[in-house]
Amino acid sequence: MKTILLLLKFILPLVLALCLFFIVHPEAILADNSIASVQYHTPTPNPTGGFGVWATGGFDKQPTTSYYTTVGDPIKITTHTVRSTLSFGLNPFETVYHRWFISNDDGKFSQIPNETRNSLIYTPQQTGTYYIQLYTYYEGLFTKDKFYSDVITVHVLKKSIDADFLNISIDKNYLYNVKDSSNNGIVPKDAYATANPDPEDATGDISWSLDKPDLATIDENGHIVANSDGKSGIVKITGSIKNNDGSIITSKPQIIKIGGGLDNQTVHANQPATFHIQTDTDSQRDDDKDIKITWYKRSTNGQVTQLQTQTDPMTYVTSPTTKTENGDEFYAQISVKKNTIRTNSAVLNVLPPTDPNINIKSSIEDTTFHPAENTDSVINKVSSNDKLVINSKIYNSGYKNFPNSSLSIPLFPLDDKNNFNIDGITINKQPLATDDYQIVNNNFNNQKELIINLKDLKISDTKNVEIDLTTPTINAEQTINSTPYFSGTTDDSSDFQSESNKLQINLTPNQITLNPHSIQFDPIAQFQKGAIKYRTAATNAPHAVVSVEGSQRKTGNKYLFVKQAYPLQDNKRDILGANLFYKINNSIQSINNKVLVEEADGDMPLTSVIWNKKDGLLLKVNSNQIEPGQYSTKLNWTIENSI
């Protein structure tokens, strides 16, 4: 047993050491035979992040995964890797190593000797299918990053195959021309073009060209690099494939934009302008907590103002522009950790407004009753026969005339038989004939509408519309929401509509409704003369004895009285030997005459009657001999006003 334990103690560390060796140095082993025909090692996922911040590292430029060639005809493989921002921050000076592995016909991978760069020129010596994979690792004092490329399949054919057609693609559509972007990697300065011949097994040589070498360059591997001189424009990239028979097939050009990050913007006055920082990584910014973007505006007078960062820091949307902002410049400063770049300055061009624009402001007033809580757009406690005034100021602030126009005022709902009475309408203090307005049913908003003919409304004209109304009989609480709106046809026959602010009319029947609740008392037993009986819980606080509802817009004091109509009696009209009385603040009153129970001063509302158990109406027993039965009386509750 001791021997077994000793062996385990020896073997287990050895196994762990071997496992550690293979994990740290995967290049020291060959891939398993079961996957040798596919890959040397599982490819590393593509890096996440971008715009100068990488959450994970990997190949941001993967190799082309399929090549077709013939014996002795070399292929060119290019790659590029990035490290995570965290890894780079821990050790920015890590040494990078590249090792290329290839499988031969027996399916086993071996290292390609003397190839230590991130690109490879491979010249096949015999026909067959080969698999190539790049292992790149960064090794430093604190970190080690290991990346495996996608697997490259190389088909070495016995004879060449000509291409009939060539498509190309570019992995980015925008590159920066700023001078400092080539070192700090905040913004993209280079891209790669990829050729896709048809048929895909065509073996011809690929070459690249572009039309504006002052804006960008492209090498034999399709690597595109933008200029660092601040030059902007559109570059056309073209690929060509030379067939074995000497013919050349040329692709359709693909474009890539070169710039400083922002484009000039042109808008009409009263419209906002949108400036957006150009990048291909908007949807990939998985970790942007280290990115800080600050926007600035340089006015035509030279004054520079820092702007407030908006929800999307990549975009700045101005307020509706004015003519005075024409020529202003906008730019952004982008900071990633200790690196900072500045975009180009984009010019704001503001053209004269051409669209129609109507400004409309409305107000409403109850001239009959005006409580303190009323505002210019909300009136409360509006009741029967109140006089209302609606004012709408309509101003043509656009650059279109309106030969025909109208103002619409939504009123009562369609299913309501009531409606306001139109007492009169004036436009710019001139009375309007009844032929120039009408009430119609608007099925879209389910309201009756007053439509007023404004006739023509020229540029810069103002029309002040005043509408005098009288409310109908109001029998229930109701709210009417009314949003006046302008409708018109411009002099070029375009329809236009503009809404005013919303008005609200809160209607009330202007009456107080009393809802007395049935009062019951504790039962009376024999020989309880002099005892006080209290109300049952249903009419004790917090429950109301009398609920007061409805509008109370009358001014002056309001008083609520109670009086007992007749003595407590049973159905035989035998009178109970007990009497009701009213007690409040230790004051006792008989209710055979009317007694004041609640009052409200001035505009204060009368509130519901709520009593504690030992206050309010109580019952005193006057006899020891009480005939069993149920006894009741009637209470009269009345309200009086004093003005």
Buried (B, 14 or more C-beta within 10 A) or exposed (E): EEEEEEEEEEEEEEEEEEEEEEEEEBBEEBBEEEEBBBBBBEBBEBBBBBBBBBBBBBBBBBBBEEBBBBBEBEBBBBBBBBBBBBBBEBBEEBEBEBBBBBBEEEBBBEBBEEBEEBBBEBEBEEEEEBBBBBBBBBEBEEBEBBBBBBBBBBBBBEEBBBBEEBEBBBBBBBBBBBEBBBEBBBBBBBBBBBBBBEEEBBBBBBBBEBBEEEBBBBEEBBBBBBBBEEBBBEBEBBBBBBBBEEEEBEBEBBEBBBBBBBBBBEBBBBBEBEBBBBBBBBEBBBBBEBBBBBBBBBEEEEEEEEBEEEEEBBBBEBEEBEEEBBEBBBBBBBBBBEBBBBBBBBBBBBEEBEBBBBBBBBBBBBEBBEEEEBEEBBBBBBBBEBBBBBBBBBBBEBBBBBEBBBBBBBBBBEEEEBBBEBEEBBBEEEEBEEEBBEBEEBEEBEBBBBBBBBEBBEBEBEBEBBBBBBBBEBEEEBEBEBBBBBBBBBBEEEEBEBEBEEBBBBBBBBBBEBEBBEBEBEEBEEEBBEBBBBBBEEBBEEBBBBBBEBBBBBEEBBBBBBBBEEBBBBEEEEBBBBBBBBBBEEEEBEBBEBBEBBBBEEEEEBBBBBBEEEBBBBBBBEBEEBEEEEBEBEBEBEBEEEE
